[in-house]
């Protein structure tokens, strides 16, 4: 159970003056010593990018062998002040990621140490801009996506869960969370059976999968429609990426306040922690390596989809 951690992180972020240093201070108090906060400035403002390392018992950070999982909380901002008062729906990605870090820290203090390292990254901005988008307005970002990816996507991440509020659409419409197919180096691969199994156990329900398109796995800035930013880490890494979407029955704007459902976030936190356990043990595959080699042999590399492209 991680509801206590979710509530604590929610209350911490629900502050017009919240910043990365305040979040880092809490995590350090709870035993996470390796926290990096970096101020990033953009054309529309600034944000505090935060990256957290939770070492495993046999992780790469200590020179051992267990694989490293990356958890990225995707969002435009935790607030849209002064237009909106309070924590916005778009904050769910940051709440989930930071709750995972806090729960892992407290597990470690109690003697439950995961085998592999976990790297958690997100950013903290209480006054992000709002942008027009169909069918409802999006939260914008004070900085460009490449700047966020440069700090959040770490080369040590061997697989990535990218967590984002995904409520302003008609693609996946049910309360809870859903996962995407695995994306790797421009290819949309089959949905991971291991992740589906973990999801069934964590939720007690049949697993939910949301659709993604080729447009969604290309970089922001190319003029194409994107469901949202959930798949953007895939353009900056060779590691397999799976989106974890916090979802609703109705269409909810990212800039809406009073729209975060903590029980749904808590489920996503527990799911992610179970993935981290299994992945570090080598028991959770995000994709079939042999099949991936086969598809590349047959159809060639698709790295160009990780770029802004060009005219032909």
N, C-alpha and C positions, 0 to 999 in steps of 0.2 A: 504494500500500500504506500502511495506517495502523495496522498491528498494534503497532508500537513505541509510538505515541501512546496506543493503547488500554491497553496494559500499564502505561504510566507513570501514566495517570489512574486505573486500577484500583488500583494500589499506593498512590497518593496518598489515595484515598477509603477504603481499607481500614484505617482508623485510628479508634479510639474517640474521639480528640480532634480529628478533622478539622473544619474550619470554612471559611467562605467566604473569610476573609482569607488562609488558607493556599493555597487554590486561586487566588485573585487574584494572590498573590505569584509563583506559578509562571508564570502567564500573562504577567505583566508582565516577568518575566525573559526570556521568549521573544519579547518585542517587541510585545505587545498593551498599549497604554497606556490604552485606554478601557475600564475595568472598574469596575462599580458593585456594591458589596455592601451589602445592607440587612438588618438584623436584624428579623425579623417575629415577634411574640409572639402566641400564641393560647391558648385554654382548655386545650390538652393539651401545651403546651410552646412551643418556639421553633425557628426555622430561619433560616439565612442564605440569602436570595435573592440570586442573582448574575446580572448581565446584562453581556454582553460585546459590544462593537462591533468588527467587522473591516471597515474601510473598503475599498471597491473603487476601481479606477482611474478609473471614470466614475460613481461612486455619488452618491446624493442628498446624502450628508453633505458632499461637497465641492462641492455646488451643480450637479451634473451630472444626467444623465437615466436612468441604468440603475436598474432596479427593485431593491427591497430584500427579501431573503428573511429570514424569521424561523425559527429552529430552537429549539424548546422541549423540554427534557428533563423529562417528566412523571414524578412519583413521589410516594410518601408520605414516604419517607426512605431514606437509604443504609444505615441500620442500625436495628435494633430492640432496642437494648440497654436494660435488662439481660436481657430475655427470651432474646435470641439473641446469640451471639458471632460477630462478623465482619460482612462485607459481605453484604447480603441480595440476593435476586433482583431486588427492586424497584429496586435501584440502577442497573439497566441503562440507564434513560432518561437519568440524569445522566452516567453513564460515556460514553454515545454522544455527547451534546451537547457535553460538555467536550472529548472527543477530537476532535470536528469543529473546535472553536475552536483547539485546539493544533495540529492538522494545517494549518489555514488560516494560522496564524501562521508556521509553519515554511516553508510554500510561499511566503509573501510574502517572507520573508528570502532565499529562493533565487531570487527574481525572477518567480515565478508568482503574479501578482495577479489576482484575479477582477474582472470589470467592475463588478458590483453590490456594495453593502454587504451584509453578513450580520450579523444580530443573534442572538446565542445567549443563551438564558436557562434557568436551572434553579434548584434550591435544594439546600442541603446540611444534612441533619439526621442525625446518627449514632445518635439514640435516639428514633425515631418510635414511636408506639403501634401495636398490632395490633388489628384489628377483625374481628368475625365476618362471614363472607360465604360464599355458596354458589358453586361446590362446595368451595372451600378458603378459609382465612382471607386477608383482605386486609391490606396495610400501610395503616394509617391515616395521617393527616397531623397534625402538631402545630398547624397553623393551618387556617382554613377556605379553601375553594377560591376564593372571591372575593378574598381577600387575596393569594393566589398569582397569580391572573389579573391583578390590578391592577398587579403589578410585572412579571410575565413577558410579558404580551401588550402589545407596544408599538404605538402607533398608526402608527409608521413602517413596520411590517411589511406588505408588500403581498401576501404569501402566507406560509403557515406550515406547516412540517413539525412535527407533534407526536409525539414519540418516547416510547414507554412499554413497559415489560415487560408482555406480554399472554399470560401462561402459565397463569393460574388459571381456565381456561374450557374448554368443549368446542366453541367456535365456530371456532377456527383451531388445528389440531393438527399442526404439522410444524416441524422445526428450521429456524431461519433468521429471516427477517423477512417481514412482509406489509404491504401498504398498504391504506388504506380508500378508499371513494369520497370525492370532494371534498364538503365541507360548506360552504355559504355562506348566512348570514343565515336559518337555519332550514330550508333546503332541502338534502336529500341528493341530489347530482347524480351524473351518470355518472362512472365511473372515468376519470381522465386518461390518454389514450393516450400522451402524451409521457412521463408518469411510468412507465407500463408498459414503454415502450421502454428507458428508462434502467435500470430494474430488471433487465430481461433482460440487458443488457450488463454491469452491475455484478456480477451473480450467475452468469451463464452458464447460467441455468435459466429455465424458464417462470415468468412472474410469478405471485405469490400475492396474493390480495385477501381481506380479512376482512370479514365482514358486520357492519353496524351497523344500529341501529334508531332510531326517533324518540326513544325514551327516552334513548339514548346521547348525543344532541345537545342535550338539555335540561340546565339547571344542576343540580349537586349540591344537595341540600337540599330537593327537592320530593317526596321519599318514593318516587320511582320507581326501578326497578332500572336500574343502569348496568353495562355490561360491565367498565369501569374508567374511569379519569380521562383516557384518551387523547384523547377528543374535547372535553374541557372548554374548551380555548382558543376553540372556535368560538362560545361563548356571549358572548364579550367582544370581538368584532371583526366588522368588515364584510369582512375579507379572507378569501379561500378557505383552508380548513384541510384538510390530509390527515394522517391518522394513520399513523405508521410503528411497527408492532408487532413487538417482539422475541418470537419464538414458540418453542414446543417441541412435541414429539410427545405428551408426557405432561402431565398436569395438575400444575403446580408452584405451591405457595403463594408469594405475594410476599414473605413473611417467611422463606422458606427460605434457608439459607446454603449456600455451595459450589455454587450453581446457575447462575452466570453463565458463558456460553460465549463466550469472547473472539473466536473466529473469526466467530460470528454477529454480534456487535456490530461487528466490523471491517467486515463487509459492509454493514451499515446506515450506517456512517460514510462509506464510499466512495460509496454510493448518494447520500447527502445532499450530499456535496461535488459530485458530478456534477450533481445537480439545481441546486445553487447556481451552478455555472458556466453551465449552459444558461439558467436563469431570468434571470440577470443579462445575458445576451446577447439576451434576448427570444425565445429558441427553445424555451421550455418553458411550456406553458399548463396551469394547474391546472384551468381550466374554460373553456367556450365562452361568451364574453361575450354574443354575440348570442342564443344559446339561453337563457341566464339571463334576459335582458330579456324574451324571449318567454314564458317560464314565469311570470314575475311578472305580465306583462300578462294572461295567461290566468287565473291562479289567485290573484293578489294576493300581498302581502308575507307572510312567515312569521316576522317578527321576534318575535312573541309566544312562539315556541319558545325564544328566547334569554333568556326571563325565567322567574321562578318560577311564573308563571301565576296563576290565581285561580279561585274557584268561579263556576260559571255557573248 
